[in-house]
């Protein structure tokens, strides 16, 4: 007889699913299934380390799970259309969140029951190393029994041969280089700007600063951009300074923390730039240069 998941396991399953989906949403379809699996499992592979993913909060979120279960969960998310494959050239694929996946982040009621059943079983297996893991989702009376804290009828577990690399490779696509883990330039999301010059940009030959700008427009913070791009914060600010000089809009609301934003807003209300930058804007050597460029452009608009 399979034991029913406790309320704590159910709560933990919902929370981890929403955190995992939110993490996938923030990648905007840049990472492959292999790298996401390694990232959530806490595997410091060449690709994960090369992309600095081990520094992000979600790294190792499912490290107590059996390795195959993390990959199987992502497969379940694909099967139930919470995430989807994006096909790249040369057969490379990445994972992007769907509208249903976004809805699941907002409310637990949107999470498909089979996905929640699978996640609860995986958490149970992680805390009970000797427990059997049933990869087949519960259905009908079995599922109802689980969620009313009653013993569920026995089911036939889908056994996976132990210590068989081939069985794991069925769920993991091998990756040789970190660059294979991210989307190519032509696969980046299209800009929403109505500027004709932006629409006429050749997607296959994006400039370095354009890639950085797109991350910022997708809501990534300065530190996150630096990790994803493999640059220092000063390098990111240098890219964004170029973007300003190219008459591009650089949104600040997600880029900096609240104190930095308030400092910039206060400077924007002044008639002229100060002779010396505020201490808050000396955190990075390139921050004051960027802010001066941004303020100069804002003043010209008014």
N, C-alpha and C positions, 0 to 999 in steps of 0.2 A: 504493500500500500504506500502510495506517495504521500508524504506529509504536506499539509496545507501551509502556505507561506504565512508568516506572522505579519501583524500590522506593521511592525518595524521594517520587515523585508519589503512589503508593498510600498511603504513610504519611501524607502531608500531606492526602490526600483523606479518610481515616478520621478524622483529628484534626479537620479543619475541619467535617465533618459532625456529629461529636459536640458540638463547641463551638456550632454553629449550633442544633442541636436543644435543647441545654441553655439557650441564650439564649431560644428560643421558649417552653420550659417555664416560665422565670421570668416571662414576661409573663402567664401564666395566661389566655390568650385575650383580652387587652385590645387587641391591635394588628391592623390589617388587613394583607392581603398586600402592598398597595402600600407601606405604611410599613415593613414588615419588609424588603422588597426594597431600598428606599432606604437603610435603616439599615445593612444588611450591605454594600451597594455603596459606602457612604461619601458618599451624596448628602445635603447639608445643605439639604433642602427645608424649606418652611414648617412642614409637619407634624412632621418630625424635630426641627427646632430648637425648635418650640413645645412638644414633649414632653421636651426636654432629652436626647434619645437620643444626640446626638453626644458626650455626656460619658461614655457607657458603653463598656466595653472592647470590645464586639463591633462598634462602629461602624467601618465600612470594612474589615471582616475579609476581604471579597471584592472590594476596590477594584481589584485588578489584573485581575479578570475583565472580559470584555465584558459590557456592561450587560444584554443580553438573556439571558445565561446565568444570571445570578442569579435572575431571575424564573422562568426555565424550571426551575431547580433546585427552587424552592418548589412549582411545579406538579408536579414529579416526586415530591416528598415527599407531596403531596396524593394523587396517583394511586396511590402505593404504600402509602397509609394510615399514614404516619409522623406526619402532621399532618392536621387536618380543619378544614373550614369551620364556623363558628358563625353562624347566621343571626340578624341583629338586625332590629329594626323598620325600616321604610322601606327595606328591601332592603340594609341595610348588613351586611357580613360581616367577621368577624375570624378569625384562625388560632389553633388550639389544638393542643397536642401530644396524641398518642394513647398508649395503653399500648405499642404496638409502637415508637413513637418513643422512649419512656422506656427500653425494653429496648435500643435501639440505642446509647443513651448509656452504658449499663453494659457492653455487649460488642459488639465490631465484627462478630462472627459473625451478629448479628441484622440487620445492614444489608442490605437487598435488593441483589442484585448489579447490577440496572439503575441504581439510584441511585448506587452506587459507581462504576460505569462512566462515568456521566454526569459525576460530580464530577471524576474523574481526567481525562476529556477536556477539561473546562473549565479545569482547572489547566494542562494541557498547552497549550491554546490561549492561555492568559494569558502563558505564558513563551515561546511561539512565535507572535508576532502574525500571521504569514502562513499559519499552519497552518489547514487546513479543520477545521471543528467538526461532527462527526457527531451530530445530535440524536437519531438512532435508537439505542436501547440495543443492545449486542452480544448475540447469542444463540448458543446451541449451540457449534459448533467455534470460531467467531469469538471468543466470550467466553473459552473455555478457552485459546485461543492467547494472548490478551492477558495472562492471569494466570499463564502459564508463561514469560513473557518471550520469546515467539516472535512473529514478524510475523503480524498478523491479515490475513485476506483482505480485499480491497477491498470497501467498502460504499458505497452511494449516499448522499452527504450531503444532509441537508435544508437547502437554501440559504435564507437569509433576505435579502431585498432590502436593500442597503446604504442607509443614510441615509433610511429610509422611516419616518416617525413612526407611520403606521398600523400597521406591523408590530410596533412596540414597544407600541403601545396595546392590542394583542391580549393582552398579558401583564400590563399594568398598568392597574388601575382608577384613574381620575383622582380626586384628592382636593382639595377646596377649602379645608378648614379642619382644624386639628389635632384638633378635637373629634371629627371623623369617624373618626379613627384608633383611638379607644378604645371600649371597650364601654360601653353605657349602664348606668344604675344597676340596672335590672331584669335585666340580663344577668350581673351579678356572681355568682360561685359562691355557692351556698347555704351558710349556716353549719352546722357539724357539732354545735354545742352543743345540748344537750337542753333548755335553758332555754325554757320556753313563750313568754316575752316576746320572745325573739329570733326564734322561728319566726313570731310574729304580726306582725313588722315588715313594713310595706308596702315591698316591694322597689323600687317606683317613686319613693319619696320618701325615699331614704337621706339621712341627715344627713352633713355634711362629715366629722365625726370618725369616722363609721361606715366610710366608704370607706377612710380612713387605717388604721383598726383591721384591716380585712380584708386590706390589703396586708401588715401586720405578721404576721397569722396565717398568711399564705401564705409566710412566711419571708424577706421583704424586710428589708434592713438600714436603719438610720436614714437614711444618705445616699441610698440607692436610693429610699426613700419620698419624700424631699425632691425628688429629680429627677422622679419620676413625677407627684407631686402639684403640682409647681411652687411649692413652699413652702420656707422656710428650715427647718433642723433644729429651731429653736425652735418654729416653727409646727406641725411634726409632733408635738413633745413636748406642745404645748398641746392638740392633738387627743386624744392618748393620755391626758393628765391628765383630760380630760372623760370619756373612756371608763372610767377607773377610778372616777370619781365616779358613773357610771351603772351601777356594779356589774358591769362587764365585765372579763373576764380578759385581761390584756395580757402575752403571752409575751415574755420578755427574752432568751431564749437566742440568737436570731438578730439581735436589734435592735442590740446593742452589741458592741464588741470584747471580747476576753478580759480585758484589764486592767480595763475598766469593770465588767464582770460580777463579777470577783473583789472589787472595791471594794464593790459593792452587797451582795454575799454577806457580806462582813465586817461591814458595817453591820447587816445583818439578824441577826447573831449577838449584837450588843450589846444591853444592856438598854434603852438609850434613845438617841435621836438626839443627835449631837454638836452643840455650839453653833455650830460653823463647819463648813461642808462640806469634805470632802477636796479637795485640789487637782485630782484626777482628775475630779471632778464639777463643775468650773468651766469646762469647755471651752465649753459653751453656757449662756447665761443661764437657760434654762428647764429644764436638766437636773436641777439640784438640787430644783426645785419638783416635778418629776415623780417623782424618786426618793423624796422625802419622802412624797408621796401614796401611792406604791406600798408603802413600808415601813409606813406607818400602817395601811393595809388588811391587810397581811400579819400585823402584830401583833394585830389584832383577831381574825383567824382562829384564832390560837393562845392 
